[in-house]
């Protein structure tokens, strides 16, 4: 089962067969590596989410479907467990692995380029780092190969500030959360950090 963050997943249908007279019901739980929890995972950052649909008290044969929006952390793998139980107490389970891909995006450095020390007696300067992250639906037009018409949830993005060699400039400048520029627009966000340097030349 695959999905892109903030977009509809590929629906999965679960079917079960019992003796003709038995009534079946189903429930769903999930785990991202820990104990299973009842229901379906949802980061609660956008409207919608995953849904588990199917009639209760299905007799003889039963069908249930998992579908909806992948409002989830793409750095985690999720296991969805469907348990079908009949009226005699018999049960069976089916595990479904949900892999969530990050939405394509573009980032631009928007922080300070030149910084001075507070005085001639100080050898350290603080640089205010800032990056703007934009969903691919806004970053490029529809003629671009990576464009799609379904915006993800950019507030789930993480920002790392690196130097010219590609290494993080500081341990606390890695996978920083971002904030939406406009709370009503989930396509653009900013990540920020402060970095102190004693170098006369710091290439980012």
C-alpha positions in Angstrom: 0.0 0.0 0.0 1.6 3.3 -1.1 0.8 6.9 -0.8 2.3 10.4 -1.0 2.0 12.6 2.1 -1.1 14.8 1.9 -2.5 12.8 -1.1 -4.9 9.9 -1.5 -3.4 6.5 -1.0 -4.0 3.5 -3.3 -7.1 1.9 -1.7 -6.8 -1.6 -0.3 -9.7 -4.1 -0.1 -9.8 -6.9 2.4 -12.1 -9.9 1.9 -13.0 -12.7 4.2 -15.1 -15.9 3.8 -16.8 -17.9 6.6 -19.4 -20.5 6.7 -22.7 -19.3 5.1 -24.6 -18.6 8.3 -21.8 -16.9 10.4 -21.8 -13.1 10.9 -18.5 -11.3 10.7 -17.2 -7.9 11.8 -13.8 -6.3 11.3 -11.7 -3.8 13.2 -8.4 -2.1 12.3 -5.3 -1.1 14.3 -1.9 0.3 13.4 1.7 0.5 14.5 4.8 2.4 13.4 7.2 0.1 15.1 5.7 0.0 18.6 2.6 -1.5 20.1 -0.5 -1.6 17.9 -3.1 1.1 18.6 -6.8 0.9 17.7 -8.0 2.8 14.6 -5.9 4.4 11.8 -2.9 6.7 12.1 -3.4 10.4 11.4 -1.0 13.3 12.1 -4.0 15.7 12.3 -2.2 18.4 10.2 -4.8 18.5 7.3 -8.4 17.8 6.8 -9.2 14.2 6.0 -7.2 11.1 6.7 -7.4 7.4 6.3 -10.8 5.7 6.5 -11.9 2.1 7.2 -15.1 1.3 5.4 -17.4 -1.7 5.3 -20.8 -2.8 6.6 -21.1 -4.3 10.0 -22.5 -7.8 10.5 -21.6 -9.2 7.1 -22.7 -12.8 6.7 -20.8 -15.6 4.9 -18.5 -13.2 3.0 -17.2 -9.8 4.0 -15.4 -6.9 2.3 -13.7 -3.8 3.9 -11.7 -1.1 2.3 -8.9 1.2 3.6 -8.6 4.5 1.6 -8.2 8.2 2.2 -5.4 10.8 2.6 -1.9 10.0 3.8 -1.6 12.6 6.5 1.5 10.8 7.9 5.2 11.1 8.6 7.1 9.8 5.5 10.1 8.9 7.6 8.1 6.1 9.2 6.7 2.8 7.9 3.2 2.0 9.1 1.6 -1.4 9.5 -2.2 -1.5 9.4 -3.7 -4.7 10.9 -7.3 -5.7 10.0 -8.8 -8.3 12.3 -12.0 -10.1 11.2 -14.0 -11.9 13.9 -17.0 -14.1 13.5 -19.9 -14.8 15.9 -18.3 -18.1 17.1 -15.2 -16.3 18.4 -13.0 -17.3 15.5 -10.7 -14.6 14.0 -8.1 -13.9 11.4 -5.7 -11.0 10.8 -4.2 -9.3 7.7 -1.3 -6.9 7.9 -0.8 -4.2 5.3 2.4 -2.2 5.2 1.8 1.5 4.2 4.8 3.3 2.7 4.4 7.1 2.6 6.6 9.0 0.1 7.5 12.6 0.7 5.9 15.1 -1.7 8.3 16.8 -4.2 9.3 20.3 -3.1 11.9 23.0 -3.7 13.9 25.0 -1.1 15.6 28.4 -1.3 18.0 29.9 1.2 16.4 33.2 2.4 18.7 34.0 5.4 21.5 36.4 6.0 24.5 36.4 3.6 26.8 38.9 5.4 27.1 39.3 9.2 29.5 41.4 11.3 30.6 40.8 14.9 28.9 43.0 17.5 32.2 44.9 18.1 35.9 44.8 17.2 36.5 43.0 20.5 34.3 40.1 19.6 35.4 37.3 17.4 32.1 35.6 17.1 29.1 36.5 14.9 25.6 35.0 14.9 24.0 34.2 11.5 20.2 34.0 11.2 19.5 31.1 8.9 16.3 30.8 7.0 15.0 28.6 4.2 11.8 28.7 2.3 10.2 25.4 1.2 7.7 25.3 -1.5 5.5 22.5 -2.7 6.1 21.3 -6.3 2.7 22.4 -7.3 3.8 26.0 -6.7 7.5 25.7 -7.5 7.1 24.7 -11.2 4.4 25.0 -13.8 2.4 22.1 -15.3 4.8 21.6 -18.2 7.5 20.4 -15.7 8.0 16.6 -15.4 7.8 16.7 -11.6 4.7 18.8 -11.4 1.5 17.3 -10.1 -1.9 18.8 -9.3 -2.1 17.4 -5.7 -0.4 19.6 -3.1 1.2 17.8 -0.2 1.4 19.1 3.4 4.5 21.2 3.4 4.3 21.6 7.2 5.6 18.0 7.5 8.8 19.1 5.7 12.1 19.2 7.6 15.0 21.5 6.9 18.8 20.9 7.4 21.3 23.7 6.9 24.6 22.4 5.4 27.9 23.9 4.5 29.6 23.8 1.0 30.7 20.2 1.5 27.2 19.1 2.3 27.7 18.5 6.0 25.3 20.0 8.6 26.7 23.3 9.9 25.7 22.4 13.5 24.2 19.5 15.4 21.1 21.6 16.1 20.6 22.6 12.5 19.4 19.1 11.3 15.8 18.2 10.4 14.3 21.3 11.8 10.5 21.7 11.7 9.0 24.4 9.4 6.2 26.9 9.9 3.6 27.7 7.3 4.1 31.2 5.9 0.3 31.5 5.6 -1.7 29.2 7.8 -4.4 29.0 5.1 -1.9 27.8 2.5 -0.2 24.4 3.0 2.1 24.9 0.0 4.8 27.2 1.5 6.7 27.1 4.8 9.9 28.4 6.4 12.6 26.8 8.6 14.9 28.9 10.8 18.0 28.5 12.9 20.7 30.6 14.5 24.4 29.7 13.9 27.4 31.2 15.7 30.7 31.2 13.9 34.2 32.5 14.6 35.3 32.0 11.0 35.9 35.1 8.9 34.4 33.1 5.9 31.6 30.6 6.3 30.3 29.1 3.1 26.8 27.6 3.3 
